[in-house]
């Protein structure tokens, strides 16, 4: 019997704008959208915040997975996160079906979803932050969070074994610059043409330059300073973070007060002071289930999600941490691992599978991908990531195009090995490489021909 295919999950974000003005959707329109969407499809239930009372999206359970369609940091960004599928085609079909259902009520309201990575007019507007209870906690540690209001991306996740986890994170991190160069699609913002083809990256990089280093380390959407030598180093890096909360699926929760990292908290021999989401001070002690949720607190280029098995206990984890055995402990006890690729831009209509194809294809060929990365020092890949957002495929480095082609060929080979015909989803990227033309270049042409109105007409999703 053939081994089961790795599953793939999609998390697709789209800016939502008013067709007549090109401005981002506001809170009242967002609430109307969710009520209208749920009324059209009763399989979806409205999601209301406990403290604020606002409806911020819809959800349903599919194959044991909680599917969510809601707004992201900004109410002007719609996010679709569905159950993982066995093939990229199945994941894309499911997502496109939901997007079609969303576009119908949006069109009736005079709005559309854009296949761009940033709002064309609306900027860092605090009034457009989603009224989620979770966002009462996050700004206590995350400065300039409202800077993320106008941006969007397409993310893909694929299953990995615990033994593959660090390798997959390193590969997807290392190629982050090429991913950005191939998928750049946000050159128009604040009603004008901007100097970067992927202004989404400019937002991340500028914000990180303005916050303390130990905050920027975990909120850069970027690459690690060097590859992780093993999964223990990845775990310890993120558990050393002070930017974390004790939450259950980002609902409710506590902020540990004082200068304690998550590792400090786990190793604490007695309860520590914490502040509830409503500000109440309490004493809280480490609990086993907290280990299964801490993975969400970190926003790098490539992010590992994981849980621990039923044999895991706090004493075992504490011993592994203090004795330097976290890599071994993780490989023996981690379950449900998948790696999330967070660096790709929003794909044009009809090309929604490109991020998943890149991610899956490379993870299927880790040995070859590592060999390609090893041709250049890690510092080269970091510099490429830092500059790709400005130039896209027009970067001056003569090595970019050839290396990008080799990377795409590796991904093609990995997808062919799965036998599901998924390599077709890479064709748009090969075409972009041949033309040296990204979605951003097409957006620049549209904007030059007719401003924001033309951009909205050409890159708004059809009903």
Secondary structure, 3 states (H helix, E strand, C coil): CCCCCCCEEEEEEEEEEECCCCCECCHHHHHHHHHHHHHHCCCCEEEECCCCCCEEEEEEEECCEEEEEEECCECCEEEEECCCECCHHHHHHHHHHHHHHHHHHHHHHCEEEECCCECCCCCCCHHHECCCCHHHHHCCCCCCHHHHCCECCEEEEEECCCCCHHHHHHHHHHCHHHHHHHHCCECEECCEECCCCEHHHHHHHHHHHCCCHHHHCCCCCCCCCCCCCCHHHHHHHHHCCCCCCEEECCEEEEEECCCCCHHHHHHCCCCEEEEECCCCEEEECCCHHHHHCHHHCCCCCEEEEEEECCCCCHHHHHHHHHCCCHHHHHHHHEEEEEEEECCCCCCCCCCCCHHHHHHHHHHCCHHHHHHHHCCCCHHHHHHHHHHHHHHHHHCCCCHHHHHHHHHHHHHHHHHHCCCCCHHHHHHHHHHHHHHCCCHHHHHHHHHHHHHHHHHHHHHECCC
